[in-house]
């Protein structure tokens, strides 16, 4: 409003047709570059998605394996604890003495061979 009162009048710069063609070609070139970059980003995001799905499948399999092995280990430890609480604690002593006897016997056989 102020400019209109002061007698200011807008006078656009006259553009020639070749300048418009240069700008149009520049815009088309930049649009093609942008399209190429967008295409590259699209392919990269698809590959990242495929990799994420593959690793998710591997992790789920690993989780299932760990669950199975922890269940097996838990049952085994329960059996060992049950065995240890029984009245047959002397079996371990007998096993130890038997192993010492076997090693001593092997030592004698191998030494006098």
Z-matrix of the N, CA and C atoms (Angstrom, degrees):
N
C 1 1.450
C 2 1.524 1 111.41
N 3 1.261 2 116.21 1 -40.42
C 4 1.443 3 119.97 2 -176.83
C 5 1.526 4 110.51 3 -64.63
N 6 1.318 5 116.63 4 -38.98
C 7 1.450 6 119.94 5 -178.04
C 8 1.526 7 111.54 6 -66.92
N 9 1.290 8 115.59 7 -34.14
C 10 1.467 9 118.66 8 -179.93
C 11 1.533 10 110.30 9 -65.96
N 12 1.317 11 117.85 10 -35.31
C 13 1.454 12 120.35 11 179.41
C 14 1.511 13 112.07 12 -71.84
N 15 1.313 14 116.78 13 -31.54
C 16 1.459 15 120.31 14 -177.37
C 17 1.522 16 111.97 15 -82.51
N 18 1.290 17 117.37 16 0.33
C 19 1.443 18 119.75 17 179.33
C 20 1.516 19 113.41 18 84.64
N 21 1.327 20 117.29 19 16.93
C 22 1.460 21 121.36 20 178.89
C 23 1.517 22 108.92 21 -79.43
N 24 1.288 23 115.68 22 129.69
C 25 1.452 24 119.42 23 177.01
C 26 1.517 25 108.36 24 -125.25
N 27 1.313 26 114.17 25 135.99
C 28 1.454 27 120.76 26 -179.03
C 29 1.511 28 109.16 27 -76.36
N 30 1.306 29 115.43 28 128.84
C 31 1.454 30 120.58 29 176.63
C 32 1.521 31 108.11 30 -126.05
N 33 1.327 32 117.81 31 104.64
C 34 1.467 33 120.06 32 -177.85
C 35 1.516 34 110.82 33 -68.64
N 36 1.291 35 114.76 34 151.59
C 37 1.454 36 120.77 35 178.21
C 38 1.522 37 107.34 36 -75.67
N 39 1.267 38 115.63 37 130.49
C 40 1.460 39 119.97 38 179.97
C 41 1.517 40 109.13 39 -75.35
N 42 1.309 41 115.41 40 127.91
C 43 1.458 42 120.38 41 179.31
C 44 1.506 43 108.78 42 -104.82
N 45 1.271 44 111.84 43 145.03
C 46 1.462 45 116.53 44 178.89
C 47 1.518 46 108.84 45 -92.38
N 48 1.267 47 117.04 46 160.71
C 49 1.459 48 123.38 47 -177.31
C 50 1.533 49 111.34 48 -63.03
N 51 1.335 50 121.65 49 -41.23
C 52 1.465 51 119.53 50 179.29
C 53 1.526 52 113.17 51 -61.34
N 54 1.319 53 119.20 52 -34.11
C 55 1.460 54 121.69 53 178.40
C 56 1.521 55 110.05 54 -65.51
N 57 1.326 56 116.28 55 -38.04
C 58 1.465 57 119.72 56 177.82
C 59 1.528 58 110.37 57 -65.66
N 60 1.326 59 117.06 58 -38.65
C 61 1.467 60 120.18 59 178.83
C 62 1.534 61 110.90 60 -65.27
N 63 1.317 62 116.56 61 -39.42
C 64 1.466 63 120.38 62 179.41
C 65 1.527 64 109.87 63 -64.09
N 66 1.323 65 116.78 64 -44.78
C 67 1.457 66 120.57 65 179.03
C 68 1.528 67 111.31 66 -64.17
N 69 1.319 68 115.76 67 -39.59
C 70 1.460 69 120.07 68 179.79
C 71 1.532 70 110.73 69 -65.44
N 72 1.330 71 116.95 70 -42.75
C 73 1.462 72 120.27 71 177.43
C 74 1.536 73 111.49 72 -65.48
N 75 1.308 74 115.72 73 -39.64
C 76 1.461 75 120.26 74 177.25
C 77 1.529 76 110.93 75 -62.50
N 78 1.320 77 116.54 76 -43.64
C 79 1.467 78 120.96 77 177.63
C 80 1.525 79 111.16 78 -62.96
N 81 1.317 80 117.56 79 -41.16
C 82 1.465 81 120.69 80 178.70
C 83 1.528 82 111.22 81 -64.99
N 84 1.314 83 116.80 82 -41.58
C 85 1.452 84 120.83 83 178.31
C 86 1.523 85 110.93 84 -62.75
N 87 1.334 86 115.94 85 -45.69
C 88 1.461 87 120.07 86 179.00
C 89 1.534 88 111.19 87 -65.11
N 90 1.325 89 117.08 88 -36.42
C 91 1.471 90 120.56 89 177.93
C 92 1.527 91 110.24 90 -65.73
N 93 1.335 92 118.00 91 -38.54
C 94 1.458 93 121.14 92 177.69
C 95 1.536 94 110.98 93 -66.66
N 96 1.336 95 116.77 94 -40.92
C 97 1.463 96 119.97 95 176.76
C 98 1.522 97 110.96 96 -62.70
N 99 1.325 98 115.97 97 -43.15
C 100 1.452 99 120.60 98 179.01
C 101 1.525 100 110.66 99 -63.73
N 102 1.332 101 116.79 100 -40.30
C 103 1.466 102 120.30 101 176.86
C 104 1.516 103 111.74 102 -61.98
N 105 1.338 104 117.29 103 -40.34
C 106 1.465 105 120.81 104 176.92
C 107 1.517 106 112.13 105 -63.69
N 108 1.324 107 116.37 106 -41.99
C 109 1.462 108 119.84 107 178.72
C 110 1.523 109 111.46 108 -65.99
N 111 1.316 110 116.37 109 -39.24
C 112 1.471 111 120.43 110 178.20
C 113 1.525 112 110.05 111 -64.70
N 114 1.333 113 116.57 112 -41.61
C 115 1.464 114 120.34 113 177.88
C 116 1.523 115 111.13 114 -62.03
N 117 1.323 116 116.62 115 -42.35
C 118 1.461 117 120.72 116 178.03
C 119 1.525 118 111.15 117 -62.71
N 120 1.325 119 116.93 118 -43.73
C 121 1.463 120 120.98 119 178.50
C 122 1.526 121 111.22 120 -63.31
N 123 1.331 122 116.53 121 -37.65
C 124 1.462 123 120.65 122 179.00
C 125 1.525 124 110.10 123 -63.68
N 126 1.331 125 117.11 124 -46.17
C 127 1.462 126 120.45 125 179.54
C 128 1.533 127 111.09 126 -63.98
N 129 1.327 128 116.29 127 -40.05
C 130 1.462 129 119.74 128 178.86
C 131 1.527 130 110.96 129 -64.48
N 132 1.323 131 117.39 130 -41.77
C 133 1.464 132 119.70 131 -179.60
C 134 1.526 133 110.62 132 -67.52
N 135 1.325 134 118.51 133 -34.78
C 136 1.466 135 121.17 134 176.30
C 137 1.523 136 109.96 135 -65.63
N 138 1.330 137 117.41 136 -43.55
C 139 1.465 138 120.76 137 178.79
C 140 1.528 139 111.43 138 -65.20
N 141 1.323 140 117.14 139 -38.61
C 142 1.466 141 120.30 140 177.11
C 143 1.525 142 109.76 141 -63.57
N 144 1.324 143 117.31 142 -42.18
C 145 1.462 144 121.07 143 177.36
C 146 1.517 145 112.12 144 -61.09
N 147 1.341 146 116.94 145 -42.63
C 148 1.466 147 120.32 146 177.69
C 149 1.519 148 111.08 147 -62.98
N 150 1.320 149 116.84 148 -42.58
C 151 1.466 150 121.17 149 179.77
C 152 1.528 151 110.63 150 -64.51
N 153 1.328 152 117.26 151 -39.94
C 154 1.462 153 121.00 152 179.35
C 155 1.527 154 110.11 153 -64.41
N 156 1.331 155 117.61 154 -43.03
C 157 1.461 156 120.35 155 178.54
C 158 1.527 157 111.09 156 -63.59
N 159 1.324 158 117.29 157 -41.17
C 160 1.468 159 121.26 158 179.48
C 161 1.527 160 110.99 159 -63.56
N 162 1.339 161 117.21 160 -46.68
C 163 1.458 162 120.38 161 -179.22
C 164 1.524 163 111.50 162 -68.50
N 165 1.337 164 117.18 163 -32.22
C 166 1.458 165 120.61 164 176.13
C 167 1.525 166 110.14 165 -64.07
N 168 1.339 167 116.90 166 -40.85
C 169 1.463 168 121.22 167 177.69
C 170 1.529 169 110.42 168 -62.94
N 171 1.329 170 116.71 169 -43.35
C 172 1.465 171 120.53 170 179.11
C 173 1.530 172 110.74 171 -63.58
N 174 1.326 173 117.40 172 -43.17
C 175 1.463 174 120.79 173 -179.10
C 176 1.528 175 111.39 174 -65.98
N 177 1.328 176 117.33 175 -37.54
C 178 1.467 177 119.49 176 177.15
C 179 1.521 178 110.64 177 -64.59
N 180 1.333 179 117.14 178 -41.44
C 181 1.462 180 120.22 179 176.36
C 182 1.509 181 111.82 180 -62.01
N 183 1.327 182 116.59 181 -42.38
C 184 1.460 183 121.31 182 177.78
C 185 1.521 184 110.97 183 -62.87
N 186 1.329 185 116.59 184 -40.86
C 187 1.459 186 120.98 185 178.83
C 188 1.531 187 110.46 186 -62.96
N 189 1.325 188 117.05 187 -42.08
C 190 1.468 189 120.43 188 177.61
C 191 1.527 190 111.05 189 -63.15
N 192 1.330 191 116.96 190 -42.50
C 193 1.470 192 120.54 191 178.98
C 194 1.522 193 111.52 192 -62.90
N 195 1.326 194 116.86 193 -42.18
C 196 1.467 195 120.69 194 179.42
C 197 1.527 196 110.22 195 -65.71
N 198 1.332 197 117.21 196 -39.95
C 199 1.462 198 119.66 197 178.13
C 200 1.525 199 111.03 198 -62.29
N 201 1.339 200 116.52 199 -43.68
C 202 1.461 201 119.76 200 179.61
C 203 1.526 202 111.57 201 -64.56
N 204 1.340 203 116.46 202 -43.64
C 205 1.463 204 118.67 203 -178.35
C 206 1.523 205 111.62 204 -70.05
N 207 1.330 206 117.69 205 -34.33
C 208 1.466 207 118.81 206 178.14
C 209 1.524 208 110.15 207 -69.16
N 210 1.327 209 117.62 208 -34.67
C 211 1.462 210 119.79 209 175.37
C 212 1.514 211 111.19 210 -65.58
N 213 1.321 212 116.66 211 -43.34
C 214 1.467 213 121.41 212 178.34
C 215 1.522 214 110.51 213 -62.87
N 216 1.337 215 116.74 214 -44.39
C 217 1.461 216 121.13 215 179.50
C 218 1.525 217 110.98 216 -64.61
N 219 1.314 218 116.79 217 -39.54
C 220 1.468 219 120.33 218 178.56
C 221 1.515 220 111.79 219 -63.17
N 222 1.341 221 116.93 220 -42.56
C 223 1.465 222 119.97 221 178.35
C 224 1.529 223 110.52 222 -65.68
N 225 1.334 224 116.80 223 -40.73
C 226 1.458 225 120.47 224 179.82
C 227 1.526 226 111.17 225 -64.04
N 228 1.320 227 116.26 226 -44.33
C 229 1.470 228 119.51 227 178.88
C 230 1.524 229 110.72 228 -64.05
N 231 1.321 230 117.19 229 -36.34
C 232 1.463 231 120.21 230 175.78
C 233 1.515 232 111.66 231 -61.60
N 234 1.318 233 116.50 232 -41.39
C 235 1.467 234 120.46 233 178.44
C 236 1.531 235 111.13 234 -66.28
N 237 1.340 236 116.63 235 -41.54
C 238 1.463 237 119.98 236 179.17
C 239 1.529 238 110.50 237 -63.91
N 240 1.327 239 116.72 238 -42.79
C 241 1.460 240 119.24 239 178.47
C 242 1.523 241 111.05 240 -64.93
N 243 1.321 242 117.02 241 -38.51
C 244 1.456 243 121.32 242 177.85
C 245 1.533 244 109.95 243 -64.42
N 246 1.311 245 116.50 244 -40.33
C 247 1.461 246 120.96 245 178.27
C 248 1.519 247 110.77 246 -65.91
N 249 1.318 248 116.70 247 -39.30
C 250 1.465 249 120.85 248 -179.61
C 251 1.512 250 112.91 249 -69.46
N 252 1.319 251 118.46 250 -27.23
C 253 1.459 252 121.45 251 -178.93
C 254 1.531 253 112.35 252 -83.99
N 255 1.315 254 116.49 253 -9.26
C 256 1.469 255 119.69 254 -178.32
C 257 1.513 256 112.20 255 -73.31
N 258 1.341 257 115.39 256 174.91
C 259 1.454 258 121.60 257 -178.47
C 260 1.520 259 112.14 258 -86.78
N 261 1.287 260 118.84 259 7.31
C 262 1.455 261 122.03 260 -177.14
C 263 1.535 262 110.50 261 -106.60
N 264 1.295 263 116.29 262 50.35
C 265 1.458 264 121.85 263 -179.94
C 266 1.518 265 112.46 264 -72.07
N 267 1.324 266 118.08 265 -18.58
C 268 1.457 267 121.19 266 -178.54
C 269 1.525 268 112.51 267 -74.48
N 270 1.338 269 117.96 268 -12.21
C 271 1.462 270 120.01 269 178.22
C 272 1.527 271 111.36 270 -61.93
N 273 1.296 272 116.99 271 -36.04
C 274 1.466 273 121.04 272 179.23
C 275 1.526 274 109.76 273 -66.27
N 276 1.324 275 117.56 274 -40.59
C 277 1.462 276 121.21 275 178.61
C 278 1.523 277 109.47 276 -65.00
N 279 1.347 278 116.69 277 -43.56
C 280 1.468 279 120.46 278 178.46
C 281 1.525 280 110.92 279 -62.69
N 282 1.305 281 117.03 280 -40.43
C 283 1.463 282 120.87 281 178.68
C 284 1.522 283 110.82 282 -64.13
N 285 1.316 284 117.34 283 -41.68
C 286 1.458 285 121.85 284 179.01
C 287 1.528 286 110.74 285 -64.11
N 288 1.324 287 117.16 286 -45.35
C 289 1.464 288 120.41 287 179.32
C 290 1.524 289 111.22 288 -65.04
N 291 1.316 290 117.09 289 -39.19
C 292 1.458 291 120.78 290 177.57
C 293 1.525 292 110.83 291 -62.68
N 294 1.334 293 117.52 292 -43.37
C 295 1.468 294 119.76 293 179.61
C 296 1.529 295 111.27 294 -64.75
N 297 1.334 296 118.30 295 -37.72
C 298 1.465 297 120.80 296 176.91
C 299 1.526 298 110.24 297 -64.26
N 300 1.340 299 116.92 298 -42.45
C 301 1.452 300 121.32 299 178.13
C 302 1.525 301 111.65 300 -61.17
N 303 1.321 302 117.54 301 -43.27
C 304 1.472 303 121.77 302 179.79
C 305 1.526 304 110.24 303 -64.67
N 306 1.315 305 117.76 304 -44.59
C 307 1.464 306 119.93 305 179.12
C 308 1.536 307 111.22 306 -64.26
N 309 1.344 308 116.71 307 -39.78
C 310 1.464 309 120.49 308 177.79
C 311 1.526 310 110.67 309 -64.30
N 312 1.311 311 116.74 310 -42.44
C 313 1.457 312 121.41 311 178.10
C 314 1.524 313 111.07 312 -63.09
N 315 1.333 314 118.15 313 -43.02
C 316 1.467 315 121.54 314 176.52
C 317 1.520 316 111.28 315 -63.56
N 318 1.309 317 116.91 316 -37.52
C 319 1.469 318 121.01 317 178.87
C 320 1.531 319 110.52 318 -62.93
N 321 1.324 320 116.68 319 -45.51
C 322 1.455 321 120.95 320 -179.57
C 323 1.530 322 110.88 321 -65.26
N 324 1.325 323 117.23 322 -43.81
C 325 1.464 324 120.79 323 -179.67
C 326 1.526 325 110.78 324 -63.60
N 327 1.295 326 118.00 325 -43.51
C 328 1.465 327 120.39 326 -178.58
C 329 1.522 328 112.57 327 -73.91
N 330 1.321 329 117.76 328 -28.75
C 331 1.456 330 120.32 329 -178.86
C 332 1.525 331 110.82 330 -74.71
N 333 1.313 332 118.58 331 -41.31
C 334 1.466 333 121.91 332 -176.93
C 335 1.519 334 113.58 333 -95.22
N 336 1.207 335 118.69 334 17.17
C 337 1.464 336 123.78 335 179.94
C 338 1.460 337 112.78 336 -77.38
